[in-house]
Amino acid sequence: MAATIDNSNAVQATKKRHLGIPEAVFVEDVDSFMKQPGNETADAALRRLDEQYQKYKYMELNLSQKKLRLKNQIPQITQTLEILRHMQKKKETTEPMETHFLLADNVYCKASVPPTDKVCLWLGANVMLEYDIDEAQALLEKNLSTASRNLETLEEDLDYLRDQGTTTEVSILQTCSLTRLSSLPGVRVLDSAPDFLIEGGRGSL
């Protein structure tokens, strides 16, 4: 009983973690699947599965783009934090900090920055705001933690999406088995077969 409850809790936790991404239905018994509403013909059933498959691929593309943005954002935040820590050490001294700043694309200019406890951060949408170094460091550390956590969640969601896509592909193949013709060698794929079946070759199933 306890094991059943634990398994149920695990399933609920998974659904919450991947909220918004529907779970793929694995077609194990084709005959039972074809008796479900909306599956009057093999073409109709395959069309529904293909629509679900295309949704998974679209969501996977969007999450991959978000993952790429985060992977580019994290090093930038880390680099800015390193600069702030260096400024933190220099603000108690009287020695200026020698550095280079970006003047234009691929053009840098040498600068001497006096000790300061203020820094300006780009917040996006052409907005820059002045912070104390301590406040800026705390903000960026929080942003770095959030970005790292979001990246980890995105990777889990992408793995989940790929699993659902693979399950749907298998279900499509199961449904396509209804089109086998005993009088002809090989397999005849339905006219509405998904791209991944057609690209693999109509005679490859």
C-alpha beads as a LAMMPS data file, in Angstrom:
LAMMPS data file: protein, C-alpha beads

205 atoms
204 bonds

1 atom types
1 bond types

-500.0 500.0 xlo xhi
-500.0 500.0 ylo yhi
-500.0 500.0 zlo zhi

Masses

1 110.0

Atoms # bond

1 1 1 0.000 0.000 0.000
2 1 1 2.797 2.363 0.918
3 1 1 4.565 1.591 -2.353
4 1 1 1.384 2.400 -4.291
5 1 1 1.076 5.756 -2.535
6 1 1 4.729 6.540 -3.211
7 1 1 4.314 5.721 -6.902
8 1 1 1.187 7.888 -7.092
9 1 1 3.035 10.783 -5.470
10 1 1 5.904 10.348 -7.928
11 1 1 3.506 10.490 -10.884
12 1 1 1.830 13.625 -9.515
13 1 1 5.231 15.243 -8.941
14 1 1 6.234 14.474 -12.527
15 1 1 3.027 16.022 -13.883
16 1 1 3.580 19.166 -11.830
17 1 1 7.205 19.386 -12.930
18 1 1 6.242 19.142 -16.589
19 1 1 3.045 21.128 -16.273
20 1 1 1.542 21.944 -19.651
21 1 1 3.218 19.106 -21.538
22 1 1 0.682 16.307 -22.118
23 1 1 1.830 12.742 -21.637
24 1 1 1.959 10.615 -24.776
25 1 1 -0.329 7.602 -25.026
26 1 1 1.489 4.388 -25.844
27 1 1 -0.568 2.277 -28.244
28 1 1 0.029 -1.242 -27.017
29 1 1 -3.269 -2.764 -28.152
30 1 1 -4.091 -1.361 -31.596
31 1 1 -7.563 -2.916 -31.694
32 1 1 -8.577 -1.257 -28.420
33 1 1 -7.022 2.024 -29.535
34 1 1 -9.021 1.984 -32.772
35 1 1 -12.270 1.595 -30.812
36 1 1 -11.726 4.924 -29.046
37 1 1 -13.797 7.952 -30.189
38 1 1 -12.218 9.758 -33.120
39 1 1 -10.362 6.691 -34.375
40 1 1 -12.999 5.535 -36.854
41 1 1 -10.347 4.875 -39.524
42 1 1 -6.612 4.263 -39.543
43 1 1 -6.125 7.573 -41.368
44 1 1 -8.024 9.481 -38.668
45 1 1 -6.092 7.791 -35.872
46 1 1 -2.775 8.419 -37.561
47 1 1 -3.670 12.045 -38.214
48 1 1 -4.387 12.585 -34.506
49 1 1 -1.117 10.966 -33.496
50 1 1 0.772 13.025 -36.047
51 1 1 -0.773 16.246 -34.724
52 1 1 0.352 15.303 -31.222
53 1 1 3.818 14.460 -32.517
54 1 1 4.135 17.817 -34.286
55 1 1 3.143 19.600 -31.056
56 1 1 5.928 17.803 -29.206
57 1 1 8.439 18.808 -31.879
58 1 1 7.249 22.439 -31.746
59 1 1 7.547 22.546 -27.953
60 1 1 10.965 20.926 -28.165
61 1 1 12.115 23.629 -30.590
62 1 1 10.894 26.417 -28.284
63 1 1 12.529 24.906 -25.203
64 1 1 15.773 24.357 -27.111
65 1 1 15.846 28.049 -28.017
66 1 1 15.235 29.015 -24.373
67 1 1 18.001 26.657 -23.304
68 1 1 20.402 28.277 -25.771
69 1 1 19.575 31.755 -24.445
70 1 1 20.171 30.627 -20.855
71 1 1 23.459 28.946 -21.759
72 1 1 24.603 32.251 -23.257
73 1 1 23.265 34.289 -20.349
74 1 1 24.927 32.340 -17.530
75 1 1 28.548 33.003 -18.620
76 1 1 27.737 36.708 -19.003
77 1 1 26.356 36.902 -15.467
78 1 1 29.348 34.956 -14.135
79 1 1 31.793 37.297 -15.867
80 1 1 29.991 40.377 -14.529
81 1 1 30.104 38.943 -11.016
82 1 1 33.853 38.457 -11.304
83 1 1 34.237 42.110 -12.305
84 1 1 32.099 43.226 -9.351
85 1 1 34.167 41.156 -6.929
86 1 1 37.303 42.790 -8.300
87 1 1 35.720 46.247 -7.905
88 1 1 34.715 45.273 -4.373
89 1 1 38.368 44.757 -3.492
90 1 1 39.452 47.977 -5.184
91 1 1 36.873 50.310 -3.627
92 1 1 38.707 50.403 -0.290
93 1 1 41.957 51.490 -1.935
94 1 1 43.059 54.722 -3.588
95 1 1 44.570 53.066 -6.638
96 1 1 42.615 53.405 -9.893
97 1 1 41.646 50.281 -11.779
98 1 1 43.115 49.895 -15.249
99 1 1 40.681 48.283 -17.638
100 1 1 39.283 48.313 -21.181
101 1 1 35.718 49.100 -22.179
102 1 1 33.829 48.388 -25.376
103 1 1 33.683 51.523 -27.494
104 1 1 32.124 49.918 -30.575
105 1 1 31.918 46.471 -32.120
106 1 1 35.368 44.894 -31.648
107 1 1 36.804 48.257 -30.614
108 1 1 38.021 48.666 -27.030
109 1 1 39.417 51.694 -25.266
110 1 1 41.794 51.758 -22.303
111 1 1 40.422 53.423 -19.174
112 1 1 41.490 54.271 -15.648
113 1 1 38.589 53.880 -13.205
114 1 1 38.910 55.492 -9.764
115 1 1 37.690 53.509 -6.726
116 1 1 33.889 53.590 -6.518
117 1 1 31.045 51.912 -4.669
118 1 1 28.567 52.437 -7.519
119 1 1 27.982 50.446 -10.678
120 1 1 25.431 50.547 -13.496
121 1 1 23.774 47.380 -14.771
122 1 1 21.852 46.819 -17.980
123 1 1 18.393 45.481 -17.102
124 1 1 17.274 44.992 -20.686
125 1 1 14.942 46.968 -22.978
126 1 1 17.560 49.776 -23.134
127 1 1 17.276 50.332 -19.379
128 1 1 20.325 50.873 -17.169
129 1 1 20.115 51.319 -13.399
130 1 1 22.702 52.390 -10.835
131 1 1 23.358 50.101 -7.859
132 1 1 25.701 49.924 -4.922
133 1 1 28.276 47.240 -5.624
134 1 1 26.916 45.106 -2.774
135 1 1 23.355 45.386 -4.126
136 1 1 24.491 44.652 -7.679
137 1 1 26.428 41.602 -6.525
138 1 1 23.436 40.271 -4.567
139 1 1 21.144 40.840 -7.569
140 1 1 23.449 39.062 -10.002
141 1 1 24.025 36.145 -7.643
142 1 1 20.259 35.742 -7.393
143 1 1 19.910 35.969 -11.193
144 1 1 22.677 33.399 -11.651
145 1 1 21.004 31.004 -9.242
146 1 1 17.642 31.446 -10.995
147 1 1 19.149 31.004 -14.467
148 1 1 21.012 27.839 -13.407
149 1 1 17.844 26.413 -11.853
150 1 1 15.802 27.256 -14.957
151 1 1 18.420 25.624 -17.183
152 1 1 18.248 22.441 -15.138
153 1 1 14.445 22.428 -15.362
154 1 1 14.574 23.037 -19.124
155 1 1 16.932 20.105 -19.606
156 1 1 14.536 17.866 -17.659
157 1 1 11.585 19.107 -19.725
158 1 1 13.496 18.507 -22.960
159 1 1 14.312 14.946 -21.907
160 1 1 10.648 14.425 -21.039
161 1 1 9.544 15.855 -24.403
162 1 1 11.919 13.604 -26.316
163 1 1 10.543 10.593 -24.446
164 1 1 6.978 11.600 -25.362
165 1 1 8.004 12.118 -28.986
166 1 1 9.609 8.673 -29.116
167 1 1 6.510 7.103 -27.544
168 1 1 4.318 8.813 -30.138
169 1 1 6.550 7.593 -32.956
170 1 1 6.148 4.015 -31.719
171 1 1 2.380 4.495 -31.483
172 1 1 2.316 5.782 -35.057
173 1 1 4.235 2.725 -36.229
174 1 1 1.789 0.507 -34.364
175 1 1 -1.125 2.227 -36.064
176 1 1 0.560 1.962 -39.464
177 1 1 0.676 -1.807 -39.004
178 1 1 -3.045 -1.766 -39.868
179 1 1 -2.118 -0.976 -43.470
180 1 1 -0.144 -4.161 -44.056
181 1 1 -1.299 -5.902 -47.199
182 1 1 -0.891 -9.660 -47.352
183 1 1 -0.820 -9.589 -51.140
184 1 1 2.120 -7.171 -51.368
185 1 1 5.613 -7.401 -49.914
186 1 1 6.660 -4.809 -47.356
187 1 1 4.410 -2.213 -45.797
188 1 1 2.172 0.401 -47.356
189 1 1 2.313 3.673 -45.407
190 1 1 -0.838 5.753 -45.184
191 1 1 -1.077 8.867 -47.358
192 1 1 -1.173 11.033 -44.217
193 1 1 1.962 9.460 -42.727
194 1 1 4.181 11.830 -40.744
195 1 1 7.354 13.258 -42.223
196 1 1 9.658 11.118 -40.108
197 1 1 8.151 7.988 -41.717
198 1 1 8.291 9.345 -45.259
199 1 1 11.859 10.632 -44.847
200 1 1 12.923 7.179 -43.676
201 1 1 11.510 5.640 -46.845
202 1 1 8.071 4.203 -47.442
203 1 1 9.453 0.697 -47.742
204 1 1 11.564 0.874 -44.585
205 1 1 8.837 0.026 -42.082

Bonds

1 1 1 2
2 1 2 3
3 1 3 4
4 1 4 5
5 1 5 6
6 1 6 7
7 1 7 8
8 1 8 9
9 1 9 10
10 1 10 11
11 1 11 12
12 1 12 13
13 1 13 14
14 1 14 15
15 1 15 16
16 1 16 17
17 1 17 18
18 1 18 19
19 1 19 20
20 1 20 21
21 1 21 22
22 1 22 23
23 1 23 24
24 1 24 25
25 1 25 26
26 1 26 27
27 1 27 28
28 1 28 29
29 1 29 30
30 1 30 31
31 1 31 32
32 1 32 33
33 1 33 34
34 1 34 35
35 1 35 36
36 1 36 37
37 1 37 38
38 1 38 39
39 1 39 40
40 1 40 41
41 1 41 42
42 1 42 43
43 1 43 44
44 1 44 45
45 1 45 46
46 1 46 47
47 1 47 48
48 1 48 49
49 1 49 50
50 1 50 51
51 1 51 52
52 1 52 53
53 1 53 54
54 1 54 55
55 1 55 56
56 1 56 57
57 1 57 58
58 1 58 59
59 1 59 60
60 1 60 61
61 1 61 62
62 1 62 63
63 1 63 64
64 1 64 65
65 1 65 66
66 1 66 67
67 1 67 68
68 1 68 69
69 1 69 70
70 1 70 71
71 1 71 72
72 1 72 73
73 1 73 74
74 1 74 75
75 1 75 76
76 1 76 77
77 1 77 78
78 1 78 79
79 1 79 80
80 1 80 81
81 1 81 82
82 1 82 83
83 1 83 84
84 1 84 85
85 1 85 86
86 1 86 87
87 1 87 88
88 1 88 89
89 1 89 90
90 1 90 91
91 1 91 92
92 1 92 93
93 1 93 94
94 1 94 95
95 1 95 96
96 1 96 97
97 1 97 98
98 1 98 99
99 1 99 100
100 1 100 101
101 1 101 102
102 1 102 103
103 1 103 104
104 1 104 105
105 1 105 106
106 1 106 107
107 1 107 108
108 1 108 109
109 1 109 110
110 1 110 111
111 1 111 112
112 1 112 113
113 1 113 114
114 1 114 115
115 1 115 116
116 1 116 117
117 1 117 118
118 1 118 119
119 1 119 120
120 1 120 121
121 1 121 122
122 1 122 123
123 1 123 124
124 1 124 125
125 1 125 126
126 1 126 127
127 1 127 128
128 1 128 129
129 1 129 130
130 1 130 131
131 1 131 132
132 1 132 133
133 1 133 134
134 1 134 135
135 1 135 136
136 1 136 137
137 1 137 138
138 1 138 139
139 1 139 140
140 1 140 141
141 1 141 142
142 1 142 143
143 1 143 144
144 1 144 145
145 1 145 146
146 1 146 147
147 1 147 148
148 1 148 149
149 1 149 150
150 1 150 151
151 1 151 152
152 1 152 153
153 1 153 154
154 1 154 155
155 1 155 156
156 1 156 157
157 1 157 158
158 1 158 159
159 1 159 160
160 1 160 161
161 1 161 162
162 1 162 163
163 1 163 164
164 1 164 165
165 1 165 166
166 1 166 167
167 1 167 168
168 1 168 169
169 1 169 170
170 1 170 171
171 1 171 172
172 1 172 173
173 1 173 174
174 1 174 175
175 1 175 176
176 1 176 177
177 1 177 178
178 1 178 179
179 1 179 180
180 1 180 181
181 1 181 182
182 1 182 183
183 1 183 184
184 1 184 185
185 1 185 186
186 1 186 187
187 1 187 188
188 1 188 189
189 1 189 190
190 1 190 191
191 1 191 192
192 1 192 193
193 1 193 194
194 1 194 195
195 1 195 196
196 1 196 197
197 1 197 198
198 1 198 199
199 1 199 200
200 1 200 201
201 1 201 202
202 1 202 203
203 1 203 204
204 1 204 205
